Amino acid sequence: MRDAAAADFMLGRMNSTASPYRIITVCTGNICRSPMAEFMLADSLRAAGLAEHVLVDSAGTTSYEVGRPIDPRAARVLAAHGLRARTHVARQFEAAWYGERELILALDVDHYGHLREQAPLGAAEKVRLLREFDPAVAHLDHLDQGIEDPWFGDQSDFETTWRLIAASVPGIIAHVRRELATLGLAVDA
């Protein structure tokens, strides 16, 4: 099982200027969907050999859960797949991050709308729905690409959230490879 050292490594990279490409995943309170997506994406980037080039973190659109750990049900699903999230602490998205992130992944349509509405001039195009990268739903309207909040449900809702995020990860990895190539970083597929 991956431990806190890997998460600490990724958090440490947040303050590094050596990380040319930054991604943030965003949901409502930053205790369910967005930290799941953060840890899943960071793990997949490591497996793809991209971790030294990409930083992934997460936040919420609200301050409801700031300072709290990941929801235990989300942590259980991650742990069942070999990922630990015990270092996660919820935080709220900050406006400065529009300029510090290359890709802002909203987990549901309300986050997408809020983030695009609040984006400074020229930054709205950085905001994408996470499931835009899932080939099974990429052709659908944004209203059909959201991931509902599992917080209101039971453990099975968190497992569904895992599956929906996981289906998008390969598309995000491919997108990141293309973006890194435009920065002059040749990263083998």
C-alpha positions as CSV (number, residue, x, y, z in Angstrom):
1,M,0.0,0.0,0.0
2,R,1.3,3.4,-0.9
3,D,1.9,5.5,2.2
4,A,2.0,9.1,3.3
5,A,5.5,9.5,2.0
6,A,4.2,9.5,-1.6
7,A,1.6,12.1,-0.7
8,D,4.2,14.2,1.2
9,F,6.4,14.1,-1.9
10,M,3.6,15.4,-4.1
11,L,2.7,18.1,-1.6
12,G,6.3,19.1,-1.4
13,R,6.4,19.5,-5.2
14,M,3.6,22.1,-5.0
15,N,6.1,24.7,-3.8
16,S,8.7,23.6,-6.4
17,T,9.2,25.7,-9.5
18,A,10.5,22.4,-11.2
19,S,7.0,21.2,-11.8
20,P,6.0,22.6,-15.2
21,Y,2.4,21.3,-15.3
22,R,-0.1,21.6,-12.5
23,I,-3.5,20.0,-12.2
24,I,-6.1,20.7,-9.5
25,T,-9.3,18.6,-9.0
26,V,-12.2,20.5,-7.5
27,C,-15.5,19.4,-5.8
28,T,-17.7,21.0,-3.2
29,G,-16.0,20.4,0.2
30,N,-12.8,18.7,-0.8
31,I,-13.4,15.6,1.3
32,C,-14.9,13.1,-1.2
33,R,-14.7,13.4,-5.0
34,S,-11.8,15.8,-5.5
35,P,-9.3,14.1,-3.1
36,M,-10.3,10.7,-4.6
37,A,-9.5,12.2,-8.1
38,E,-6.3,13.8,-6.8
39,F,-4.9,10.5,-5.4
40,M,-6.0,8.4,-8.3
41,L,-4.6,10.8,-10.9
42,A,-1.3,11.2,-9.0
43,D,-0.9,7.4,-8.7
44,S,-1.6,7.0,-12.4
45,L,0.8,9.8,-13.3
46,R,3.5,8.0,-11.3
47,A,2.7,4.7,-13.0
48,A,3.0,6.5,-16.4
49,G,6.4,8.0,-15.5
50,L,5.0,11.5,-15.4
51,A,5.2,12.3,-11.7
52,E,8.4,14.4,-12.0
53,H,6.6,16.6,-14.6
54,V,3.2,17.0,-13.1
55,L,1.7,18.0,-9.8
56,V,-1.8,17.2,-8.7
57,D,-3.7,18.7,-5.8
58,S,-7.3,19.3,-4.9
59,A,-9.7,21.8,-3.3
60,G,-13.3,22.6,-2.8
61,T,-15.5,25.4,-4.1
62,T,-16.8,26.1,-0.5
63,S,-15.3,26.4,2.9
64,Y,-17.7,23.9,4.5
65,E,-15.1,21.3,5.2
66,V,-11.8,23.2,5.4
67,G,-9.4,21.6,7.8
68,R,-11.2,18.2,7.8
69,P,-9.7,14.9,6.6
70,I,-11.0,12.9,3.7
71,D,-14.4,11.2,4.2
72,P,-13.8,7.8,5.7
73,R,-15.8,6.1,3.0
74,A,-13.7,7.7,0.3
75,A,-10.5,6.7,2.2
76,R,-11.8,3.1,2.3
77,V,-12.3,3.0,-1.5
78,L,-8.9,4.4,-2.1
79,A,-7.3,1.9,0.4
80,A,-9.1,-1.0,-1.3
81,H,-7.2,0.1,-4.5
82,G,-3.8,0.5,-2.7
83,L,-3.9,4.2,-2.1
84,R,-3.7,6.0,1.2
85,A,-5.0,9.5,1.8
86,R,-4.4,10.0,5.5
87,T,-2.4,13.3,4.9
88,H,-5.3,14.9,3.1
89,V,-6.7,18.1,4.7
90,A,-9.6,19.8,3.0
91,R,-9.1,23.4,1.6
92,Q,-11.0,25.9,-0.4
93,F,-10.0,26.9,-4.0
94,E,-8.1,30.2,-4.1
95,A,-8.4,32.6,-7.0
96,A,-4.6,32.8,-7.4
97,W,-4.6,29.2,-8.4
98,Y,-6.2,30.1,-11.8
99,G,-2.8,31.4,-12.7
100,E,-0.8,28.6,-11.1
101,R,-2.6,25.6,-12.6
102,E,-2.6,24.5,-16.2
103,L,-5.7,22.2,-15.8
104,I,-8.6,22.7,-13.4
105,L,-10.8,19.6,-13.3
106,A,-14.3,20.2,-12.0
107,L,-16.0,17.0,-10.7
108,D,-19.6,18.2,-11.3
109,V,-21.5,20.7,-13.4
110,D,-22.0,23.1,-10.5
111,H,-18.3,23.3,-9.8
112,Y,-17.6,23.7,-13.5
113,G,-20.0,26.6,-13.7
114,H,-18.8,28.3,-10.5
115,L,-15.1,28.0,-11.5
116,R,-15.6,29.3,-15.0
117,E,-17.8,32.2,-13.7
118,Q,-15.1,33.2,-11.2
119,A,-12.2,32.7,-13.6
120,P,-10.2,35.8,-14.5
121,L,-10.0,36.9,-18.1
122,G,-8.3,34.1,-20.2
123,A,-8.4,31.5,-17.5
124,A,-11.9,29.9,-18.0
125,E,-10.5,27.6,-20.7
126,K,-8.4,25.9,-18.1
127,V,-11.5,24.7,-16.4
128,R,-12.8,21.3,-17.7
129,L,-15.1,18.7,-16.4
130,L,-13.1,15.6,-15.3
131,R,-15.5,13.3,-17.3
132,E,-14.8,15.2,-20.5
133,F,-11.8,12.9,-20.7
134,D,-13.9,9.7,-20.4
135,P,-14.5,8.5,-24.0
136,A,-17.8,6.9,-23.1
137,V,-19.3,10.3,-22.2
138,A,-17.0,12.9,-23.9
139,H,-19.6,13.4,-26.6
140,L,-22.4,14.2,-24.2
141,D,-23.6,17.6,-22.9
142,H,-21.8,18.8,-19.8
143,L,-25.0,18.3,-17.9
144,D,-24.5,14.6,-18.4
145,Q,-20.8,14.5,-17.5
146,G,-20.9,15.3,-13.7
147,I,-20.2,13.0,-10.9
148,E,-22.9,13.2,-8.2
149,D,-21.8,13.8,-4.6
150,P,-21.4,10.5,-2.9
151,W,-21.5,12.1,0.5
152,F,-25.3,11.8,0.6
153,G,-25.2,8.1,-0.2
154,D,-23.6,4.9,1.1
155,Q,-20.3,3.1,0.4
156,S,-21.6,1.9,-3.0
157,D,-21.8,5.6,-4.1
158,F,-18.1,6.0,-3.4
159,E,-17.3,2.9,-5.4
160,T,-19.3,4.4,-8.3
161,T,-17.3,7.6,-7.9
162,W,-14.1,5.6,-8.2
163,R,-15.3,3.9,-11.4
164,L,-16.3,7.2,-13.0
165,I,-13.0,8.9,-12.1
166,A,-11.0,5.9,-13.2
167,A,-12.7,5.9,-16.6
168,S,-11.5,9.5,-17.1
169,V,-7.9,9.0,-16.0
170,P,-6.4,7.5,-19.2
171,G,-7.8,10.4,-21.2
172,I,-6.3,12.9,-18.7
173,I,-3.0,11.1,-18.9
174,A,-3.1,11.4,-22.7
175,H,-4.0,15.0,-22.5
176,V,-1.1,15.7,-20.1
177,R,1.3,13.9,-22.4
178,R,0.2,16.2,-25.3
179,E,0.5,19.3,-23.1
180,L,4.0,18.3,-21.9
181,A,5.0,17.8,-25.5
182,T,3.9,21.4,-26.3
183,L,6.2,22.5,-23.5
184,G,9.1,20.7,-25.1
185,L,9.1,17.7,-22.7
186,A,9.2,14.5,-24.7
187,V,7.6,11.9,-22.5
188,D,7.3,8.4,-23.8
189,A,3.8,6.9,-24.0
